[in-house]
Amino acid sequence: MTITDEAKEELSKTLERVHLDPNKYLRLTTPPVWSGEGDFGIVIDEFFEGDHLVEYQDTTVLIMDSDLVLKFPNAFLDFKISDQGSRFTLDIY
C-alpha cells in the first residue's frame, strides 16, 4: 500500500490539531471497526503487535493492520483538494 506525501502531510497536520493521548494513533481501517460513511476511515486506536507504521518526518502519522496492507498491496491513500472540498481517498487497484 502506498501512502502519498500529501496524505502523510495532512495526517501530520491532523496530529498537531488533535493532540492524542500517549499510546494512541490514527489508524486506517475498514468495517466493522470503521462505522462511518464509505468503505474506509481513520479512527483513533492503540498500536497492536504486527501493525504497519507510516512515518512522516520522524513521526508515526498512521498505523494499519498488516492484514489490510496485505489485502490491498496496490492501493493508494491520498489527500485531495478540489472545488468540492478536501478529503482522503483510497484508490484500490
C-alpha positions in Angstrom: 0.0 0.0 0.0 1.3 3.4 -0.9 0.6 6.5 1.3 1.3 9.7 -0.7 3.3 12.5 0.7 0.1 14.7 0.5 -1.7 12.2 2.8 1.2 11.9 5.2 1.4 15.7 5.4 -2.3 16.1 6.1 -2.1 13.3 8.7 0.7 15.2 10.4 -1.3 18.4 10.5 -4.2 16.4 12.0 -2.0 15.1 14.7 -0.9 18.7 15.5 -4.5 19.7 15.9 -5.9 16.8 17.9 -3.1 16.1 20.4 -3.6 12.4 21.0 -3.1 10.7 24.4 0.2 8.8 24.7 0.0 5.3 23.0 -2.8 6.5 20.7 -2.5 6.7 17.0 -4.5 7.4 13.8 -5.5 4.1 12.2 -6.7 3.4 8.7 -9.4 0.8 8.9 -12.4 -0.7 7.3 -15.8 -2.0 8.6 -16.6 -3.2 11.1 -14.0 -1.1 13.0 -14.9 1.8 10.8 -18.7 2.5 11.1 -18.8 5.8 9.3 -19.6 6.8 5.8 -17.8 5.0 3.0 -15.6 1.9 2.8 -12.8 3.1 4.9 -12.0 5.6 7.6 -9.4 6.8 10.1 -10.0 6.2 13.8 -8.1 6.8 17.0 -6.7 3.5 18.3 -3.9 1.8 20.1 -0.9 0.1 18.5 -1.0 -3.7 18.3 1.8 -6.1 17.5 2.1 -6.6 13.8 0.6 -3.2 12.9 2.2 -1.4 9.9 3.6 2.0 10.8 3.6 5.0 8.4 6.2 7.6 9.3 6.5 11.2 8.2 9.3 13.5 9.4 10.3 11.0 12.1 6.8 10.7 13.5 4.3 7.9 13.2 1.3 9.5 11.4 -0.7 6.4 10.7 -1.0 2.7 11.7 -2.7 -0.1 9.8 -3.4 -3.7 10.4 -1.0 -5.8 8.5 -3.9 -7.8 7.0 -5.2 -4.6 5.5 -1.8 -3.8 3.9 -1.6 -7.4 2.5 -5.2 -7.4 1.2 -4.6 -4.1 -0.8 -0.9 -4.1 -1.8 -1.6 -1.8 -4.8 -3.8 0.7 -3.0 -3.0 4.4 -2.8 -4.1 6.5 0.2 -4.1 10.1 -0.9 -5.3 13.5 0.2 -7.0 15.5 -2.5 -8.2 19.1 -2.6 -10.9 20.1 -5.1 -13.7 22.6 -5.6 -16.0 20.2 -3.6 -13.6 20.2 -0.6 -10.7 18.2 0.7 -10.7 14.5 1.6 -8.7 11.4 1.9 -9.2 8.9 -0.9 -8.3 5.2 -1.0 -7.8 4.0 -4.6 -7.6 0.2 -4.9 -6.1 -1.3 -8.0 
